[in-house]
Amino acid sequence: MNKLSHIDDSGNATMVDVSEKKITARLAVASGRVLFPPSVFETLAQQDFLGKKGSIIQTAVIAGIQAVKKTSDLIPLCHQINLSKVNIDITPQNNSLEIVCTVKCSERTGVEMEALTGVSVSALTIYDMCKALSHDIVIDKIMLKEKTGGKNDYRS
């Protein structure tokens, strides 16, 4: 039977012991989107997604990369890991900005939390930079798309 990996037999929060796991190449891909009212998206697209604070997309990419590197500071039971690669793609599509974050490492534990954090902070940065135009912006469908290199691979 499966059980929660971060809860010990007494019900206390615990960090998983990965010391006996083998170091393997690991990859995680997460995605999400920021949905805009059509008129707001049209305005942003006409301005090439540039705002008074600069490039909305490039600022969100940088924020997402920074967040990936800080995941263990934000999620209490995450391990600190050495990252090999972080890539964040943000593309305009159907009144939304679609975000895909890919993270790689060679470690004893995976990078799915890092990929999810990268998407989340990128989306929050987009919201922050665009909220002056509307508060009807929705952050939606943040999810793990793929995870490889650990005990169980996953693809949605």
VMD Tcl script that draws the C-alpha trace (Angstrom):
set ca {
  {0.00 0.00 0.00}
  {1.27 3.47 -0.85}
  {1.83 5.93 1.97}
  {2.85 9.55 2.22}
  {6.61 9.75 1.91}
  {7.03 12.90 4.03}
  {5.10 11.63 7.09}
  {6.75 9.21 9.52}
  {5.02 6.39 11.43}
  {4.18 8.82 14.25}
  {2.50 11.28 11.89}
  {5.32 13.81 11.95}
  {6.70 15.63 8.93}
  {10.04 14.22 7.83}
  {12.50 14.68 5.00}
  {12.91 11.52 2.93}
  {16.29 9.79 3.36}
  {17.74 9.50 -0.14}
  {21.25 8.52 0.93}
  {20.87 4.93 -0.31}
  {19.41 5.88 -3.70}
  {21.58 5.78 -6.81}
  {22.49 8.98 -8.59}
  {20.69 9.02 -11.92}
  {19.92 11.56 -14.63}
  {16.53 13.04 -13.80}
  {14.17 15.23 -15.75}
  {10.85 16.88 -15.00}
  {8.57 18.94 -17.21}
  {5.71 21.02 -15.80}
  {3.27 23.31 -17.51}
  {0.62 25.90 -16.78}
  {-1.02 28.91 -18.29}
  {-2.12 32.43 -17.58}
  {-5.51 33.26 -19.11}
  {-6.42 36.84 -20.02}
  {-9.67 38.53 -20.97}
  {-9.57 38.77 -24.79}
  {-9.25 42.56 -24.84}
  {-6.33 42.47 -22.39}
  {-4.55 39.76 -24.37}
  {-5.04 41.75 -27.57}
  {-3.55 44.86 -25.93}
  {-0.56 42.88 -24.64}
  {0.00 41.21 -28.02}
  {-0.13 44.58 -29.82}
  {2.57 45.83 -27.43}
  {4.65 42.66 -28.09}
  {4.14 41.76 -24.40}
  {6.16 44.76 -23.27}
  {4.96 46.72 -20.26}
  {6.21 49.71 -18.30}
  {8.29 47.27 -16.24}
  {9.91 45.73 -19.35}
  {9.41 42.47 -21.20}
  {6.65 40.52 -19.48}
  {7.78 37.21 -20.92}
  {11.52 37.62 -20.27}
  {10.91 38.86 -16.72}
  {8.71 35.82 -16.04}
  {11.37 33.49 -17.48}
  {14.05 34.94 -15.20}
  {11.73 34.84 -12.18}
  {10.89 31.20 -12.90}
  {14.55 30.22 -13.19}
  {15.33 31.97 -9.90}
  {12.42 30.15 -8.26}
  {13.60 26.76 -9.51}
  {16.96 27.43 -7.86}
  {15.23 28.37 -4.58}
  {12.69 25.52 -4.41}
  {14.24 23.90 -1.32}
  {13.95 27.26 0.47}
  {10.25 27.50 -0.39}
  {9.07 23.88 0.02}
  {10.18 22.77 3.50}
  {10.86 19.07 2.87}
  {12.51 19.39 -0.57}
  {16.13 18.42 -0.87}
  {18.74 20.85 -2.09}
  {19.91 19.55 -5.43}
  {22.48 20.54 -8.01}
  {20.66 21.50 -11.18}
  {22.07 20.70 -14.62}
  {19.56 22.61 -16.74}
  {16.55 24.86 -16.35}
  {14.53 25.97 -19.36}
  {11.33 27.98 -19.32}
  {9.34 28.57 -22.50}
  {6.45 31.03 -22.50}
  {4.36 31.26 -25.65}
  {1.26 33.30 -26.48}
  {-1.70 31.11 -27.43}
  {-5.50 31.60 -27.46}
  {-5.75 34.55 -25.04}
  {-3.17 32.97 -22.76}
  {0.51 32.66 -22.09}
  {1.46 28.98 -21.99}
  {4.37 28.14 -19.67}
  {6.55 25.01 -19.87}
  {9.41 24.48 -17.42}
  {11.98 21.71 -17.97}
  {14.48 20.89 -15.23}
  {17.35 18.39 -15.31}
  {19.81 17.09 -12.74}
  {21.94 14.08 -11.87}
  {20.94 13.35 -8.29}
  {19.39 10.88 -5.86}
  {16.02 12.62 -6.02}
  {13.98 14.22 -8.76}
  {13.14 17.71 -9.87}
  {9.36 17.70 -10.23}
  {8.88 20.21 -7.41}
  {11.44 22.47 -9.05}
  {9.64 22.33 -12.40}
  {6.27 23.03 -10.77}
  {7.76 25.92 -8.80}
  {9.26 27.39 -11.97}
  {5.88 27.38 -13.70}
  {4.10 28.78 -10.64}
  {6.45 31.71 -10.11}
  {6.56 32.50 -13.83}
  {2.76 32.65 -13.81}
  {2.68 34.82 -10.69}
  {5.19 37.18 -12.27}
  {3.03 37.52 -15.37}
  {0.03 38.25 -13.17}
  {1.99 40.86 -11.23}
  {3.15 42.61 -14.39}
  {-0.34 42.61 -15.97}
  {-2.71 43.17 -13.04}
  {-2.92 46.92 -13.76}
  {-4.84 46.02 -16.93}
  {-7.27 43.61 -15.25}
  {-7.78 41.49 -12.16}
  {-9.70 38.96 -14.29}
  {-6.45 37.14 -15.09}
  {-6.51 33.43 -14.20}
  {-3.58 31.15 -13.45}
  {-4.67 27.70 -14.58}
  {-3.69 24.06 -15.07}
  {-0.30 23.97 -13.36}
  {0.67 20.30 -13.61}
  {3.47 17.81 -13.95}
  {3.69 16.64 -17.56}
  {6.67 14.28 -17.35}
  {9.14 12.86 -14.85}
  {11.97 10.45 -15.67}
  {15.01 8.98 -14.00}
  {13.68 7.86 -10.64}
  {11.95 4.76 -9.36}
  {8.79 5.59 -11.31}
  {8.64 7.47 -14.59}
  {5.51 9.51 -15.31}
  {3.89 11.06 -18.39}
  {0.50 12.75 -18.35}
}
mol new
graphics top color blue
foreach p $ca { graphics top sphere $p radius 0.5 }
foreach p [lrange $ca 0 end-1] q [lrange $ca 1 end] { graphics top cylinder $p $q radius 0.2 }
display resetview
